[in-house]
Amino acid sequence: MTRRRTIEELLFEAQPGDVFVPADFAETGSADSVRKALSRLVSAGKLE
């Protein structure tokens, strides 16, 4: 599974109003790669 897909699953399984911190994504990759994946999700309109 790709890093982006792993992050998507974590986010989309969450309840509205849930808050995430960088440590929530620590197992998916480096801080830079997580930031990039989140940025791409925002660009794709899947995340605000």
mmCIF entry with sequence, helices, sheets and N, C-alpha, C, O atoms, coordinates in Angstrom:
data_MODEL
# 
_entry.id   MODEL 
# 
_entity.id                         1 
_entity.type                       polymer 
_entity.pdbx_number_of_molecules   1 
# 
_entity_poly.entity_id                      1 
_entity_poly.type                           'polypeptide(L)' 
_entity_poly.nstd_linkage                   no 
_entity_poly.nstd_monomer                   no 
_entity_poly.pdbx_seq_one_letter_code       MTRRRTIEELLFEAQPGDVFVPADFAETGSADSVRKALSRLVSAGKLE 
_entity_poly.pdbx_seq_one_letter_code_can   MTRRRTIEELLFEAQPGDVFVPADFAETGSADSVRKALSRLVSAGKLE 
_entity_poly.pdbx_strand_id                 A 
# 
loop_
_entity_poly_seq.entity_id 
_entity_poly_seq.num 
_entity_poly_seq.mon_id 
_entity_poly_seq.hetero 
1 1  MET n 
1 2  THR n 
1 3  ARG n 
1 4  ARG n 
1 5  ARG n 
1 6  THR n 
1 7  ILE n 
1 8  GLU n 
1 9  GLU n 
1 10 LEU n 
1 11 LEU n 
1 12 PHE n 
1 13 GLU n 
1 14 ALA n 
1 15 GLN n 
1 16 PRO n 
1 17 GLY n 
1 18 ASP n 
1 19 VAL n 
1 20 PHE n 
1 21 VAL n 
1 22 PRO n 
1 23 ALA n 
1 24 ASP n 
1 25 PHE n 
1 26 ALA n 
1 27 GLU n 
1 28 THR n 
1 29 GLY n 
1 30 SER n 
1 31 ALA n 
1 32 ASP n 
1 33 SER n 
1 34 VAL n 
1 35 ARG n 
1 36 LYS n 
1 37 ALA n 
1 38 LEU n 
1 39 SER n 
1 40 ARG n 
1 41 LEU n 
1 42 VAL n 
1 43 SER n 
1 44 ALA n 
1 45 GLY n 
1 46 LYS n 
1 47 LEU n 
1 48 GLU n 
# 
_struct_asym.id          A 
_struct_asym.entity_id   1 
# 
loop_
_struct_conf.conf_type_id 
_struct_conf.id 
_struct_conf.pdbx_PDB_helix_id 
_struct_conf.beg_label_comp_id 
_struct_conf.beg_label_asym_id 
_struct_conf.beg_label_seq_id 
_struct_conf.pdbx_beg_PDB_ins_code 
_struct_conf.end_label_comp_id 
_struct_conf.end_label_asym_id 
_struct_conf.end_label_seq_id 
_struct_conf.pdbx_end_PDB_ins_code 
_struct_conf.beg_auth_comp_id 
_struct_conf.beg_auth_asym_id 
_struct_conf.beg_auth_seq_id 
_struct_conf.end_auth_comp_id 
_struct_conf.end_auth_asym_id 
_struct_conf.end_auth_seq_id 
_struct_conf.pdbx_PDB_helix_class 
_struct_conf.details 
_struct_conf.pdbx_PDB_helix_length 
HELX_P HELX_P1 AA1 ARG A 3  ? PHE A 12 ? ARG A 3  PHE A 12 1 ? 10 
HELX_P HELX_P2 AA2 PRO A 22 ? THR A 28 ? PRO A 22 THR A 28 5 ? 7  
HELX_P HELX_P3 AA3 ALA A 31 ? SER A 43 ? ALA A 31 SER A 43 1 ? 13 
# 
_struct_conf_type.id          HELX_P 
_struct_conf_type.criteria    ? 
_struct_conf_type.reference   ? 
# 
loop_
_atom_site.group_PDB 
_atom_site.id 
_atom_site.type_symbol 
_atom_site.label_atom_id 
_atom_site.label_alt_id 
_atom_site.label_comp_id 
_atom_site.label_asym_id 
_atom_site.label_entity_id 
_atom_site.label_seq_id 
_atom_site.pdbx_PDB_ins_code 
_atom_site.Cartn_x 
_atom_site.Cartn_y 
_atom_site.Cartn_z 
_atom_site.occupancy 
_atom_site.B_iso_or_equiv 
_atom_site.pdbx_formal_charge 
_atom_site.auth_seq_id 
_atom_site.auth_comp_id 
_atom_site.auth_asym_id 
_atom_site.auth_atom_id 
_atom_site.pdbx_PDB_model_num 
ATOM 1   N N  . MET A 1 1  ? 0.847   -1.175 0.000  1.00 0.00 ? 1  MET A N  1 
ATOM 2   C CA . MET A 1 1  ? 0.000   0.000  0.000  1.00 0.00 ? 1  MET A CA 1 
ATOM 3   C C  . MET A 1 1  ? 0.892   1.237  0.000  1.00 0.00 ? 1  MET A C  1 
ATOM 4   O O  . MET A 1 1  ? 1.931   1.261  0.659  1.00 0.00 ? 1  MET A O  1 
ATOM 5   N N  . THR A 1 2  ? 0.488   2.243  -0.729 1.00 0.00 ? 2  THR A N  1 
ATOM 6   C CA . THR A 1 2  ? 1.293   3.458  -0.797 1.00 0.00 ? 2  THR A CA 1 
ATOM 7   C C  . THR A 1 2  ? 1.141   4.282  0.478  1.00 0.00 ? 2  THR A C  1 
ATOM 8   O O  . THR A 1 2  ? 0.175   4.134  1.227  1.00 0.00 ? 2  THR A O  1 
ATOM 9   N N  . ARG A 1 3  ? 2.102   5.138  0.698  1.00 0.00 ? 3  ARG A N  1 
ATOM 10  C CA . ARG A 1 3  ? 2.064   6.030  1.866  1.00 0.00 ? 3  ARG A CA 1 
ATOM 11  C C  . ARG A 1 3  ? 0.803   6.885  1.827  1.00 0.00 ? 3  ARG A C  1 
ATOM 12  O O  . ARG A 1 3  ? 0.115   7.054  2.834  1.00 0.00 ? 3  ARG A O  1 
ATOM 13  N N  . ARG A 1 4  ? 0.518   7.416  0.650  1.00 0.00 ? 4  ARG A N  1 
ATOM 14  C CA . ARG A 1 4  ? -0.661  8.279  0.514  1.00 0.00 ? 4  ARG A CA 1 
ATOM 15  C C  . ARG A 1 4  ? -1.933  7.505  0.853  1.00 0.00 ? 4  ARG A C  1 
ATOM 16  O O  . ARG A 1 4  ? -2.806  8.020  1.551  1.00 0.00 ? 4  ARG A O  1 
ATOM 17  N N  . ARG A 1 5  ? -2.038  6.288  0.369  1.00 0.00 ? 5  ARG A N  1 
ATOM 18  C CA . ARG A 1 5  ? -3.237  5.477  0.631  1.00 0.00 ? 5  ARG A CA 1 
ATOM 19  C C  . ARG A 1 5  ? -3.348  5.151  2.124  1.00 0.00 ? 5  ARG A C  1 
ATOM 20  O O  . ARG A 1 5  ? -4.448  5.166  2.677  1.00 0.00 ? 5  ARG A O  1 
ATOM 21  N N  . THR A 1 6  ? -2.248  4.866  2.764  1.00 0.00 ? 6  THR A N  1 
ATOM 22  C CA . THR A 1 6  ? -2.259  4.588  4.200  1.00 0.00 ? 6  THR A CA 1 
ATOM 23  C C  . THR A 1 6  ? -2.754  5.802  4.974  1.00 0.00 ? 6  THR A C  1 
ATOM 24  O O  . THR A 1 6  ? -3.566  5.673  5.890  1.00 0.00 ? 6  THR A O  1 
ATOM 25  N N  . ILE A 1 7  ? -2.264  6.977  4.605  1.00 0.00 ? 7  ILE A N  1 
ATOM 26  C CA . ILE A 1 7  ? -2.696  8.216  5.267  1.00 0.00 ? 7  ILE A CA 1 
ATOM 27  C C  . ILE A 1 7  ? -4.170  8.470  4.990  1.00 0.00 ? 7  ILE A C  1 
ATOM 28  O O  . ILE A 1 7  ? -4.911  8.850  5.896  1.00 0.00 ? 7  ILE A O  1 
ATOM 29  N N  . GLU A 1 8  ? -4.607  8.263  3.743  1.00 0.00 ? 8  GLU A N  1 
ATOM 30  C CA . GLU A 1 8  ? -6.023  8.443  3.413  1.00 0.00 ? 8  GLU A CA 1 
ATOM 31  C C  . GLU A 1 8  ? -6.902  7.565  4.297  1.00 0.00 ? 8  GLU A C  1 
ATOM 32  O O  . GLU A 1 8  ? -7.914  8.024  4.826  1.00 0.00 ? 8  GLU A O  1 
ATOM 33  N N  . GLU A 1 9  ? -6.520  6.320  4.455  1.00 0.00 ? 9  GLU A N  1 
ATOM 34  C CA . GLU A 1 9  ? -7.323  5.418  5.279  1.00 0.00 ? 9  GLU A CA 1 
ATOM 35  C C  . GLU A 1 9  ? -7.398  5.891  6.726  1.00 0.00 ? 9  GLU A C  1 
ATOM 36  O O  . GLU A 1 9  ? -8.465  5.850  7.338  1.00 0.00 ? 9  GLU A O  1 
ATOM 37  N N  . LEU A 1 10 ? -6.281  6.337  7.272  1.00 0.00 ? 10 LEU A N  1 
ATOM 38  C CA . LEU A 1 10 ? -6.287  6.853  8.646  1.00 0.00 ? 10 LEU A CA 1 
ATOM 39  C C  . LEU A 1 10 ? -7.219  8.054  8.780  1.00 0.00 ? 10 LEU A C  1 
ATOM 40  O O  . LEU A 1 10 ? -7.968  8.161  9.751  1.00 0.00 ? 10 LEU A O  1 
ATOM 41  N N  . LEU A 1 11 ? -7.170  8.944  7.813  1.00 0.00 ? 11 LEU A N  1 
ATOM 42  C CA . LEU A 1 11 ? -7.978  10.161 7.867  1.00 0.00 ? 11 LEU A CA 1 
ATOM 43  C C  . LEU A 1 11 ? -9.454  9.888  7.633  1.00 0.00 ? 11 LEU A C  1 
ATOM 44  O O  . LEU A 1 11 ? -10.307 10.423 8.341  1.00 0.00 ? 11 LEU A O  1 
ATOM 45  N N  . PHE A 1 12 ? -9.755  9.067  6.654  1.00 0.00 ? 12 PHE A N  1 
ATOM 46  C CA . PHE A 1 12 ? -11.152 8.862  6.294  1.00 0.00 ? 12 PHE A CA 1 
ATOM 47  C C  . PHE A 1 12 ? -11.890 7.923  7.235  1.00 0.00 ? 12 PHE A C  1 
ATOM 48  O O  . PHE A 1 12 ? -13.119 7.857  7.200  1.00 0.00 ? 12 PHE A O  1 
ATOM 49  N N  . GLU A 1 13 ? -11.167 7.199  8.073  1.00 0.00 ? 13 GLU A N  1 
ATOM 50  C CA . GLU A 1 13 ? -11.799 6.379  9.102  1.00 0.00 ? 13 GLU A CA 1 
ATOM 51  C C  . GLU A 1 13 ? -12.088 7.198  10.353 1.00 0.00 ? 13 GLU A C  1 
ATOM 52  O O  . GLU A 1 13 ? -12.781 6.729  11.256 1.00 0.00 ? 13 GLU A O  1 
ATOM 53  N N  . ALA A 1 14 ? -11.571 8.398  10.410 1.00 0.00 ? 14 ALA A N  1 
ATOM 54  C CA . ALA A 1 14 ? -11.742 9.265  11.577 1.00 0.00 ? 14 ALA A CA 1 
ATOM 55  C C  . ALA A 1 14 ? -13.144 9.864  11.605 1.00 0.00 ? 14 ALA A C  1 
ATOM 56  O O  . ALA A 1 14 ? -13.833 9.940  10.588 1.00 0.00 ? 14 ALA A O  1 
ATOM 57  N N  . GLN A 1 15 ? -13.535 10.278 12.781 1.00 0.00 ? 15 GLN A N  1 
ATOM 58  C CA . GLN A 1 15 ? -14.816 10.948 12.971 1.00 0.00 ? 15 GLN A CA 1 
ATOM 59  C C  . GLN A 1 15 ? -14.646 12.440 12.687 1.00 0.00 ? 15 GLN A C  1 
ATOM 60  O O  . GLN A 1 15 ? -13.560 12.985 12.884 1.00 0.00 ? 15 GLN A O  1 
ATOM 61  N N  . PRO A 1 16 ? -15.707 13.104 12.227 1.00 0.00 ? 16 PRO A N  1 
ATOM 62  C CA . PRO A 1 16 ? -15.622 14.554 12.026 1.00 0.00 ? 16 PRO A CA 1 
ATOM 63  C C  . PRO A 1 16 ? -15.191 15.237 13.324 1.00 0.00 ? 16 PRO A C  1 
ATOM 64  O O  . PRO A 1 16 ? -15.705 14.935 14.401 1.00 0.00 ? 16 PRO A O  1 
ATOM 65  N N  . GLY A 1 17 ? -14.262 16.141 13.205 1.00 0.00 ? 17 GLY A N  1 
ATOM 66  C CA . GLY A 1 17 ? -13.767 16.872 14.365 1.00 0.00 ? 17 GLY A CA 1 
ATOM 67  C C  . GLY A 1 17 ? -12.548 16.250 15.026 1.00 0.00 ? 17 GLY A C  1 
ATOM 68  O O  . GLY A 1 17 ? -11.937 16.860 15.904 1.00 0.00 ? 17 GLY A O  1 
ATOM 69  N N  . ASP A 1 18 ? -12.187 15.032 14.608 1.00 0.00 ? 18 ASP A N  1 
ATOM 70  C CA . ASP A 1 18 ? -10.973 14.429 15.149 1.00 0.00 ? 18 ASP A CA 1 
ATOM 71  C C  . ASP A 1 18 ? -9.771  15.280 14.770 1.00 0.00 ? 18 ASP A C  1 
ATOM 72  O O  . ASP A 1 18 ? -9.723  15.854 13.682 1.00 0.00 ? 18 ASP A O  1 
ATOM 73  N N  . VAL A 1 19 ? -8.815  15.356 15.663 1.00 0.00 ? 19 VAL A N  1 
ATOM 74  C CA . VAL A 1 19 ? -7.604  16.149 15.443 1.00 0.00 ? 19 VAL A CA 1 
ATOM 75  C C  . VAL A 1 19 ? -6.423  15.194 15.327 1.00 0.00 ? 19 VAL A C  1 
ATOM 76  O O  . VAL A 1 19 ? -6.321  14.215 16.067 1.00 0.00 ? 19 VAL A O  1 
ATOM 77  N N  . PHE A 1 20 ? -5.537  15.494 14.392 1.00 0.00 ? 20 PHE A N  1 
ATOM 78  C CA . PHE A 1 20 ? -4.355  14.678 14.185 1.00 0.00 ? 20 PHE A CA 1 
ATOM 79  C C  . PHE A 1 20 ? -3.103  15.481 14.483 1.00 0.00 ? 20 PHE A C  1 
ATOM 80  O O  . PHE A 1 20 ? -3.056  16.692 14.266 1.00 0.00 ? 20 PHE A O  1 
ATOM 81  N N  . VAL A 1 21 ? -2.097  14.794 14.982 1.00 0.00 ? 21 VAL A N  1 
ATOM 82  C CA . VAL A 1 21 ? -0.784  15.393 15.219 1.00 0.00 ? 21 VAL A CA 1 
ATOM 83  C C  . VAL A 1 21 ? 0.235   14.588 14.411 1.00 0.00 ? 21 VAL A C  1 
ATOM 84  O O  . VAL A 1 21 ? -0.038  13.450 14.031 1.00 0.00 ? 21 VAL A O  1 
ATOM 85  N N  . PRO A 1 22 ? 1.398   15.166 14.149 1.00 0.00 ? 22 PRO A N  1 
ATOM 86  C CA . PRO A 1 22 ? 2.387   14.450 13.330 1.00 0.00 ? 22 PRO A CA 1 
ATOM 87  C C  . PRO A 1 22 ? 2.700   13.033 13.813 1.00 0.00 ? 22 PRO A C  1 
ATOM 88  O O  . PRO A 1 22 ? 2.964   12.151 12.995 1.00 0.00 ? 22 PRO A O  1 
ATOM 89  N N  . ALA A 1 23 ? 2.675   12.806 15.099 1.00 0.00 ? 23 ALA A N  1 
ATOM 90  C CA . ALA A 1 23 ? 2.978   11.472 15.619 1.00 0.00 ? 23 ALA A CA 1 
ATOM 91  C C  . ALA A 1 23 ? 1.983   10.420 15.139 1.00 0.00 ? 23 ALA A C  1 
ATOM 92  O O  . ALA A 1 23 ? 2.312   9.235  15.092 1.00 0.00 ? 23 ALA A O  1 
ATOM 93  N N  . ASP A 1 24 ? 0.771   10.842 14.783 1.00 0.00 ? 24 ASP A N  1 
ATOM 94  C CA . ASP A 1 24 ? -0.236  9.903  14.290 1.00 0.00 ? 24 ASP A CA 1 
ATOM 95  C C  . ASP A 1 24 ? 0.191   9.245  12.977 1.00 0.00 ? 24 ASP A C  1 
ATOM 96  O O  . ASP A 1 24 ? -0.295  8.169  12.628 1.00 0.00 ? 24 ASP A O  1 
ATOM 97  N N  . PHE A 1 25 ? 1.091   9.890  12.261 1.00 0.00 ? 25 PHE A N  1 
ATOM 98  C CA . PHE A 1 25 ? 1.522   9.393  10.958 1.00 0.00 ? 25 PHE A CA 1 
ATOM 99  C C  . PHE A 1 25 ? 2.966   8.901  10.961 1.00 0.00 ? 25 PHE A C  1 
ATOM 100 O O  . PHE A 1 25 ? 3.517   8.589  9.905  1.00 0.00 ? 25 PHE A O  1 
ATOM 101 N N  . ALA A 1 26 ? 3.572   8.830  12.123 1.00 0.00 ? 26 ALA A N  1 
ATOM 102 C CA . ALA A 1 26 ? 4.993   8.490  12.230 1.00 0.00 ? 26 ALA A CA 1 
ATOM 103 C C  . ALA A 1 26 ? 5.327   7.143  11.603 1.00 0.00 ? 26 ALA A C  1 
ATOM 104 O O  . ALA A 1 26 ? 6.418   6.972  11.058 1.00 0.00 ? 26 ALA A O  1 
ATOM 105 N N  . GLU A 1 27 ? 4.416   6.194  11.671 1.00 0.00 ? 27 GLU A N  1 
ATOM 106 C CA . GLU A 1 27 ? 4.690   4.867  11.122 1.00 0.00 ? 27 GLU A CA 1 
ATOM 107 C C  . GLU A 1 27 ? 4.588   4.811  9.602  1.00 0.00 ? 27 GLU A C  1 
ATOM 108 O O  . GLU A 1 27 ? 5.019   3.836  8.986  1.00 0.00 ? 27 GLU A O  1 
ATOM 109 N N  . THR A 1 28 ? 4.021   5.850  8.995  1.00 0.00 ? 28 THR A N  1 
ATOM 110 C CA . THR A 1 28 ? 3.841   5.822  7.540  1.00 0.00 ? 28 THR A CA 1 
ATOM 111 C C  . THR A 1 28 ? 5.053   6.334  6.773  1.00 0.00 ? 28 THR A C  1 
ATOM 112 O O  . THR A 1 28 ? 5.172   6.071  5.576  1.00 0.00 ? 28 THR A O  1 
ATOM 113 N N  . GLY A 1 29 ? 5.953   7.057  7.427  1.00 0.00 ? 29 GLY A N  1 
ATOM 114 C CA . GLY A 1 29 ? 7.142   7.551  6.742  1.00 0.00 ? 29 GLY A CA 1 
ATOM 115 C C  . GLY A 1 29 ? 7.742   8.744  7.448  1.00 0.00 ? 29 GLY A C  1 
ATOM 116 O O  . GLY A 1 29 ? 7.354   9.094  8.563  1.00 0.00 ? 29 GLY A O  1 
ATOM 117 N N  . SER A 1 30 ? 8.689   9.356  6.781  1.00 0.00 ? 30 SER A N  1 
ATOM 118 C CA . SER A 1 30 ? 9.360   10.520 7.362  1.00 0.00 ? 30 SER A CA 1 
ATOM 119 C C  . SER A 1 30 ? 8.401   11.710 7.430  1.00 0.00 ? 30 SER A C  1 
ATOM 120 O O  . SER A 1 30 ? 7.376   11.732 6.749  1.00 0.00 ? 30 SER A O  1 
ATOM 121 N N  . ALA A 1 31 ? 8.738   12.674 8.241  1.00 0.00 ? 31 ALA A N  1 
ATOM 122 C CA . ALA A 1 31 ? 7.907   13.871 8.374  1.00 0.00 ? 31 ALA A CA 1 
ATOM 123 C C  . ALA A 1 31 ? 7.733   14.573 7.029  1.00 0.00 ? 31 ALA A C  1 
ATOM 124 O O  . ALA A 1 31 ? 6.638   15.038 6.710  1.00 0.00 ? 31 ALA A O  1 
ATOM 125 N N  . ASP A 1 32 ? 8.793   14.653 6.248  1.00 0.00 ? 32 ASP A N  1 
ATOM 126 C CA . ASP A 1 32 ? 8.705   15.307 4.938  1.00 0.00 ? 32 ASP A CA 1 
ATOM 127 C C  . ASP A 1 32 ? 7.774   14.554 3.989  1.00 0.00 ? 32 ASP A C  1 
ATOM 128 O O  . ASP A 1 32 ? 6.983   15.169 3.274  1.00 0.00 ? 32 ASP A O  1 
ATOM 129 N N  . SER A 1 33 ? 7.869   13.230 3.983  1.00 0.00 ? 33 SER A N  1 
ATOM 130 C CA . SER A 1 33 ? 7.021   12.462 3.072  1.00 0.00 ? 33 SER A CA 1 
ATOM 131 C C  . SER A 1 33 ? 5.554   12.525 3.499  1.00 0.00 ? 33 SER A C  1 
ATOM 132 O O  . SER A 1 33 ? 4.660   12.536 2.652  1.00 0.00 ? 33 SER A O  1 
ATOM 133 N N  . VAL A 1 34 ? 5.309   12.566 4.798  1.00 0.00 ? 34 VAL A N  1 
ATOM 134 C CA . VAL A 1 34 ? 3.937   12.703 5.286  1.00 0.00 ? 34 VAL A CA 1 
ATOM 135 C C  . VAL A 1 34 ? 3.380   14.066 4.910  1.00 0.00 ? 34 VAL A C  1 
ATOM 136 O O  . VAL A 1 34 ? 2.241   14.165 4.456  1.00 0.00 ? 34 VAL A O  1 
ATOM 137 N N  . ARG A 1 35 ? 4.171   15.121 5.093  1.00 0.00 ? 35 ARG A N  1 
ATOM 138 C CA . ARG A 1 35 ? 3.733   16.470 4.708  1.00 0.00 ? 35 ARG A CA 1 
ATOM 139 C C  . ARG A 1 35 ? 3.390   16.530 3.229  1.00 0.00 ? 35 ARG A C  1 
ATOM 140 O O  . ARG A 1 35 ? 2.390   17.134 2.841  1.00 0.00 ? 35 ARG A O  1 
ATOM 141 N N  . LYS A 1 36 ? 4.216   15.907 2.409  1.00 0.00 ? 36 LYS A N  1 
ATOM 142 C CA . LYS A 1 36 ? 3.981   15.912 0.964  1.00 0.00 ? 36 LYS A CA 1 
ATOM 143 C C  . LYS A 1 36 ? 2.693   15.162 0.621  1.00 0.00 ? 36 LYS A C  1 
ATOM 144 O O  . LYS A 1 36 ? 1.902   15.625 -0.202 1.00 0.00 ? 36 LYS A O  1 
ATOM 145 N N  . ALA A 1 37 ? 2.486   14.012 1.250  1.00 0.00 ? 37 ALA A N  1 
ATOM 146 C CA . ALA A 1 37 ? 1.269   13.240 0.997  1.00 0.00 ? 37 ALA A CA 1 
ATOM 147 C C  . ALA A 1 37 ? 0.028   14.023 1.427  1.00 0.00 ? 37 ALA A C  1 
ATOM 148 O O  . ALA A 1 37 ? -0.977  14.020 0.717  1.00 0.00 ? 37 ALA A O  1 
ATOM 149 N N  . LEU A 1 38 ? 0.085   14.687 2.574  1.00 0.00 ? 38 LEU A N  1 
ATOM 150 C CA . LEU A 1 38 ? -1.037  15.506 3.032  1.00 0.00 ? 38 LEU A CA 1 
ATOM 151 C C  . LEU A 1 38 ? -1.283  16.673 2.083  1.00 0.00 ? 38 LEU A C  1 
ATOM 152 O O  . LEU A 1 38 ? -2.431  17.001 1.784  1.00 0.00 ? 38 LEU A O  1 
ATOM 153 N N  . SER A 1 39 ? -0.222  17.292 1.616  1.00 0.00 ? 39 SER A N  1 
ATOM 154 C CA . SER A 1 39 ? -0.342  18.388 0.664  1.00 0.00 ? 39 SER A CA 1 
ATOM 155 C C  . SER A 1 39 ? -1.013  17.926 -0.623 1.00 0.00 ? 39 SER A C  1 
ATOM 156 O O  . SER A 1 39 ? -1.844  18.637 -1.189 1.00 0.00 ? 39 SER A O  1 
ATOM 157 N N  . ARG A 1 40 ? -0.655  16.754 -1.073 1.00 0.00 ? 40 ARG A N  1 
ATOM 158 C CA . ARG A 1 40 ? -1.271  16.215 -2.298 1.00 0.00 ? 40 ARG A CA 1 
ATOM 159 C C  . ARG A 1 40 ? -2.750  15.915 -2.096 1.00 0.00 ? 40 ARG A C  1 
ATOM 160 O O  . ARG A 1 40 ? -3.554  16.108 -3.008 1.00 0.00 ? 40 ARG A O  1 
ATOM 161 N N  . LEU A 1 41 ? -3.109  15.448 -0.920 1.00 0.00 ? 41 LEU A N  1 
ATOM 162 C CA . LEU A 1 41 ? -4.523  15.207 -0.628 1.00 0.00 ? 41 LEU A CA 1 
ATOM 163 C C  . LEU A 1 41 ? -5.312  16.515 -0.633 1.00 0.00 ? 41 LEU A C  1 
ATOM 164 O O  . LEU A 1 41 ? -6.445  16.558 -1.113 1.00 0.00 ? 41 LEU A O  1 
ATOM 165 N N  . VAL A 1 42 ? -4.716  17.573 -0.104 1.00 0.00 ? 42 VAL A N  1 
ATOM 166 C CA . VAL A 1 42 ? -5.363  18.883 -0.131 1.00 0.00 ? 42 VAL A CA 1 
ATOM 167 C C  . VAL A 1 42 ? -5.517  19.344 -1.575 1.00 0.00 ? 42 VAL A C  1 
ATOM 168 O O  . VAL A 1 42 ? -6.589  19.808 -1.962 1.00 0.00 ? 42 VAL A O  1 
ATOM 169 N N  . SER A 1 43 ? -4.465  19.224 -2.372 1.00 0.00 ? 43 SER A N  1 
ATOM 170 C CA . SER A 1 43 ? -4.511  19.639 -3.777 1.00 0.00 ? 43 SER A CA 1 
ATOM 171 C C  . SER A 1 43 ? -5.557  18.872 -4.563 1.00 0.00 ? 43 SER A C  1 
ATOM 172 O O  . SER A 1 43 ? -6.180  19.413 -5.476 1.00 0.00 ? 43 SER A O  1 
ATOM 173 N N  . ALA A 1 44 ? -5.748  17.610 -4.204 1.00 0.00 ? 44 ALA A N  1 
ATOM 174 C CA . ALA A 1 44 ? -6.731  16.768 -4.895 1.00 0.00 ? 44 ALA A CA 1 
ATOM 175 C C  . ALA A 1 44 ? -8.156  17.021 -4.395 1.00 0.00 ? 44 ALA A C  1 
ATOM 176 O O  . ALA A 1 44 ? -9.108  16.440 -4.917 1.00 0.00 ? 44 ALA A O  1 
ATOM 177 N N  . GLY A 1 45 ? -8.307  17.884 -3.388 1.00 0.00 ? 45 GLY A N  1 
ATOM 178 C CA . GLY A 1 45 ? -9.624  18.197 -2.858 1.00 0.00 ? 45 GLY A CA 1 
ATOM 179 C C  . GLY A 1 45 ? -10.178 17.138 -1.922 1.00 0.00 ? 45 GLY A C  1 
ATOM 180 O O  . GLY A 1 45 ? -11.371 17.151 -1.617 1.00 0.00 ? 45 GLY A O  1 
ATOM 181 N N  . LYS A 1 46 ? -9.340  16.226 -1.461 1.00 0.00 ? 46 LYS A N  1 
ATOM 182 C CA . LYS A 1 46 ? -9.784  15.166 -0.562 1.00 0.00 ? 46 LYS A CA 1 
ATOM 183 C C  . LYS A 1 46 ? -9.645  15.525 0.898  1.00 0.00 ? 46 LYS A C  1 
ATOM 184 O O  . LYS A 1 46 ? -10.129 14.810 1.775  1.00 0.00 ? 46 LYS A O  1 
ATOM 185 N N  . LEU A 1 47 ? -8.975  16.648 1.157  1.00 0.00 ? 47 LEU A N  1 
ATOM 186 C CA . LEU A 1 47 ? -8.704  17.064 2.527  1.00 0.00 ? 47 LEU A CA 1 
ATOM 187 C C  . LEU A 1 47 ? -8.668  18.583 2.567  1.00 0.00 ? 47 LEU A C  1 
ATOM 188 O O  . LEU A 1 47 ? -8.159  19.235 1.656  1.00 0.00 ? 47 LEU A O  1 
ATOM 189 N N  . GLU A 1 48 ? -9.219  19.129 3.643  1.00 0.00 ? 48 GLU A N  1 
ATOM 190 C CA . GLU A 1 48 ? -9.197  20.595 3.806  1.00 0.00 ? 48 GLU A CA 1 
ATOM 191 C C  . GLU A 1 48 ? -8.189  20.980 4.851  1.00 0.00 ? 48 GLU A C  1 
ATOM 192 O O  . GLU A 1 48 ? -8.018  22.165 5.136  1.00 0.00 ? 48 GLU A O  1 
# 
